[in-house]
Amino acid sequence: MAASIKQMRASSPDYFPASFWIDMQRAMMSINIVDLSIPLYQKYYSQEDMNVALAFFRTPAGRRMVSVQPFINSIYIKTLAQAGAQVGEKIGIKYKEQLEKLKNQPPSGMDVVVTTN
């Protein structure tokens, strides 16, 4: 997630304040990956499957675990992306007014020259 935030920051306009990115990183890092994962595992694995898998995948249930793991991973990636998008939207709403004001200002340190005809 840190890499995603770094990439978003690099491609965003300069008027986004540092506090925006601090809040974004904190919010992204607060996503509880375990809580997102549990329903997926509960949907596709029984307690028996998990107990057998702990015996180093020597049983049919262990082999099943290996066979469905790529499918679960694809759902997991989408779930994380959705959670990240929700956090991004929330932080964007929080900063919307401030960003709108900053968007219309010249970059700091630059003089504005007004000419008339």
C-alpha positions in Angstrom: 0.0 0.0 0.0 2.9 2.3 0.7 4.1 1.9 -2.9 0.6 2.7 -4.2 0.5 5.9 -2.2 3.9 6.8 -3.4 2.8 6.3 -7.0 -0.4 8.3 -6.5 1.6 11.1 -4.9 4.1 11.2 -7.7 1.3 11.5 -10.3 -0.8 14.0 -8.4 -0.7 17.8 -8.8 1.7 19.7 -6.5 -1.1 21.5 -4.7 -2.0 18.5 -2.6 -0.7 19.3 0.9 1.6 16.9 2.8 -1.1 16.4 5.4 -3.3 14.9 2.7 -0.7 12.2 2.0 -0.1 11.6 5.7 -3.8 11.1 6.2 -4.0 8.8 3.1 -1.2 6.6 4.4 -2.6 6.4 7.9 -6.0 5.5 6.5 -4.6 2.9 4.1 -2.5 1.3 6.8 -5.5 1.1 9.1 -7.2 -1.3 6.7 -7.3 -4.6 8.6 -6.2 -7.2 6.2 -7.0 -10.1 8.5 -10.6 -8.9 8.9 -10.9 -8.7 5.1 -9.5 -12.2 4.7 -11.5 -14.1 7.2 -14.8 -14.1 5.3 -13.0 -15.4 2.2 -11.4 -18.2 4.0 -14.6 -19.1 5.8 -16.5 -19.1 2.5 -14.1 -21.6 0.8 -12.6 -23.6 3.7 -14.2 -25.5 6.5 -12.5 -25.9 9.9 -11.8 -29.5 8.9 -10.1 -28.3 5.8 -7.9 -26.0 7.8 -7.0 -28.7 10.4 -6.0 -31.1 7.6 -4.0 -28.4 5.8 -1.9 -27.9 8.9 -0.8 -31.5 8.4 1.3 -30.1 5.5 -1.2 -30.6 2.7 -0.9 -34.4 2.6 -4.6 -35.0 2.3 -7.3 -34.4 -0.3 -8.4 -31.3 1.7 -4.9 -30.0 1.6 -4.6 -30.4 -2.1 -8.0 -28.6 -2.5 -6.6 -25.7 -0.5 -3.7 -25.4 -2.9 -6.1 -25.6 -5.9 -8.4 -22.8 -4.8 -5.7 -20.5 -3.4 -5.2 -18.6 -6.8 -9.0 -17.9 -7.0 -9.0 -16.6 -3.4 -6.0 -14.5 -4.1 -7.7 -12.8 -7.1 -10.7 -12.0 -4.9 -8.5 -10.8 -2.1 -6.7 -8.4 -4.5 -10.0 -6.9 -5.7 -11.2 -6.6 -2.0 -8.0 -4.7 -1.1 -8.4 -2.5 -4.1 -12.0 -1.7 -3.2 -11.0 -0.9 0.4 -8.2 1.4 -0.8 -10.6 3.2 -3.2 -13.1 3.7 -0.4 -10.4 5.2 1.9 -9.1 7.3 -1.0 -12.6 8.7 -1.6 -13.1 9.4 2.1 -9.8 11.3 2.3 -10.6 13.1 -1.0 -13.9 14.3 0.4 -12.2 15.5 3.6 -9.7 17.6 1.5 -12.0 18.6 -1.4 -12.6 22.2 -0.3 -9.0 22.8 0.5 -7.8 21.2 -2.7 -10.2 23.2 -4.8 -8.8 26.4 -3.3 -5.2 25.3 -3.8 -5.8 24.2 -7.3 -6.5 27.8 -8.3 -3.5 29.3 -6.7 -0.1 29.6 -8.3 2.7 27.4 -6.9 4.3 28.8 -3.8 7.5 30.8 -4.4 6.4 32.1 -7.8 5.5 35.7 -8.4 2.3 36.4 -10.3 2.6 39.0 -13.0 -0.6 40.6 -14.2 -0.5 42.4 -17.5 -3.2 44.4 -19.2 -3.6 45.4 -22.8 
